[in-house]
């Protein structure tokens, strides 16, 4: 289905509290609150509706006049997916509605990537989809803060891990400072698309051992036997923002883009 005729909703979970970056959604990047920049990216992607799921009126106030809907949600949700499930119930989205979960700390997410994850779900009968991008160097592969994934021949996720994945046995015996050619090393990009019916189902699934061991919420889907479609992002996703250092890098990145 051409993306122009593919209706999808972008839902953005935005929680006020953050241990590493207090009041994160309202932190300014070149004078614009982070959550506003994320909402602008969602609008650029061509969503039929953009909803920001918030837990604090200060975030709602920052979004006034931005052309997006604001859904007040409970403050005690365990995850962004739980927050979006409350949104789905509030708006009464039909079970087959495509909902893209764009994280509230991704102010530079490319519009093409947002559209691509919606397309990935529409073109697959998996209940959930996500994106990946090739890993460029060994440091990235061995970094536990970088989530890796492997997928099958049909483009569905086999596993996600913080460990190096896949393990190139012979090549890494000889050298772990360079990546062997022709091995598909992929970094997971934390953007998801679900059908609204599955989003509601997902939040009722119990946490599983692999999810808890890796601290990766998406493993719950695989452990319960559901499929996740994975497509390559058509454009790079700059890193999300979790810390003061990330915020400073975001300011630098924005300035570099303005000079380009």
N, C-alpha and C positions, 0 to 999 in steps of 0.2 A: 504494500500500500504506500503511495507517495506520502512523504511526511506532511505535505501541505494539507492532505485530507485526513490525516491521522489525529483524532482528538485525544488529548491527554491533559491531565491536571498535574501541576507541580505543587507539591506540598513541602513546606520548609519548617522543620522543627527548630524552635529557637528558645532555649532555656536560659533564664537570666543568670542563675548561679553557675559558677565554674571555679573549681579550686585553683586551676593554673592561670586562668585569665578572668578575674572578676568582672561581672557585667559584660561578658564577651560580646553579645549581640549589639551592644551600644557603643563599643569601642570604635573610634573614628579612624578611617583610613583616608588620608588626604581630606579630612573634614567631613566625610560622609560615614554615617554609622554602618558597621559591617553588615547588619541585617538588611539595610536598604540596598546595599550593593548586591547582595545575594538575590533579593527580590527583583532587582533590575535585570539581572542575568536571566532569571526565569521568564520574565516578560519578553526578553529578546528572543527566547527559544520558540515562541509562538504557542504557548500553552493556552488552552481555552479558559483556564482558571488558574490563578496563583493564590494559594492560601498559605499564610504564615501561622503556624500553631505556636502560640506563646503562653507563658505562664505568669506574665507580669505586665501590668498596664503601662509601664514605662516603655516597653518594647512596642506595644500597640500604638502609643502616642508617636513614636519615632516613625512609624509607617503611615501615618495619616497623610492622605493626598498622593500616595504612591501608586494607586490603581490596583492594589491587591486586597484580598479579603484577609481579615484577621480573625482567628478562632481562639478564644480564650480556653485554655485547657487546664487540667489539674496540675498542681506543682509536684505531685509525688510519683509521676511516671518513671519507670525504670529505664526506659529507652526512648529514642526518637520515634521508633516504630509504634510503640504504645501510644505516644502522643498523637501520631497520625491516625491511628485506629479510632481514637476519640473524635477526630475531625471527620473521618468517614461516616461515623454514626451521626454526627451532628448535621452534616449536609445530606445524608441519605444517598450517598453515591451508590450506584448499582454495582452488582458483583463484578461485571465485566469492565468497569471503568479502569482505565490505565492511570495509575498514580505514580509519579516520579518523586522519590524522596531525595531532595537536594539538601545536603547538610547546611546548617546555618553558619558554618565557618568556612564556606567555600565561595568567597566573594569574587573570584575570578574564574569560576567554572565556565567553560566555553559553551555558547548556545548550541553549537553543533554536537557537543557531547551529550547535552541534555536531550536533544532530539534523538540521538542515536540509541540511548538506553530505552527510550519509549518505543522506537522502531524494533529493537531487539526483542522486546516482549511481544509486540504485535505480530512478529513473524515467526514466533515459536509458541508451542503449546505449553511450555514451562510456565509455572505461576509467578515466576520472579526472574528478573534480569539484572545484570550489572555490567561494568566495563573494566577493561584492563589495558595496560600499555606495556610495550617491551621494556625490559630492564637493560640498562646500558653498560653497567660496570659491576665488578665483583663487590665493591664496597656496598652498593645498594642491595645486592643479593644477600649478603651476610648480615645486613642491618635488621635486627629484630623488630624495629619500629616500622619497617616496610613490610606490608603484607603481600605474600606471594600466592600464586594460584597455578593450578594445572587444570587443563580442560581436555575433554575427549574429542574424537574426530568430528562430532556433531556440534562442537562449540559449547558444550555444557560443562559446568564446573565439576571436577572430580574431588578437589580438596583445596582449602585455603590454609596457609600456615605462616607463622612468623619465622620459621626456619627456612634455610635455603631449599628451594623446591623448583624443579626436580634436582636430585643429587647426581651430578655427572661424575660417576664413580671413577672411571679411569683418568679423566682429565684433572680432577681435583686431587688425585693421588700425586700427580706430577706438579701441579701449580694451582693455587687458589687465589692468585692475584689477577687472573684474567679469565674471562668467560669463554668457554669453548663455542665455536661456531656451530650453527645448525641445531642448537638446543633451545627450545622455546621457553625462555625465562620471562615471566610476566609479573608485573606489579598490579595489585588490585587497586582500583579506583573506587572509593566508597560512595558511589551513587547507585541507587536502586530504582527499579520500576517493579510494581506489583499490580495485579488486578485487585481491586478494592475488596473483593470477597476473600481473596487469600490473605490480604493484609489483616483483616479481622481474624481469620483463622490462625495466622502466624503468632499473633500476640497471645493466643491461648495455648500454644505449644510449650511443653515443659523444657527447662534448661537441661542440656545434656552434657556428658563428661568431656567431649572434645571441645565444645564451646567454652566450658569453664577452664579447661587446661590452657587453651590458646588465647582466651579472652577475645574471641571473635564471634559476634552474634550471628553472622551468616551461617556458621557451621550448624546451628540449630536446624536450619532448613534441610541441609544435607543429611544430618543424623536422623531426622524424622522421615527420610525417604523422598523428599521433594526435589525437583530439579531447579537449577539456576542457569539460565542462558547467559553466556558471556560473549561480548563482542569487543573488538579493539576500538579504543576511542579515536575518532577522526582528528582530534586536536589534543595537544598536551593540556593536562590539568595542573596548574600551579599548585603547590602544596597548600593544604588547609592551614588555618590559624588556631593554634592551641596555647601559645605562650607569648610573653612580651617580645622575645627574640623573633618569633614568627611575624609578629605585628610590624616590627622594624623592617624585616625583610620584605614584607608586603608593600610598605611605603617605598622602599628602594626599587622594587619591581615595577610599581606603578610609575615612578619617575622615569625609569628606563624605557618603558613603553611610550611615554609621552615624548621622549627624545627621539625615538626610532622613526 
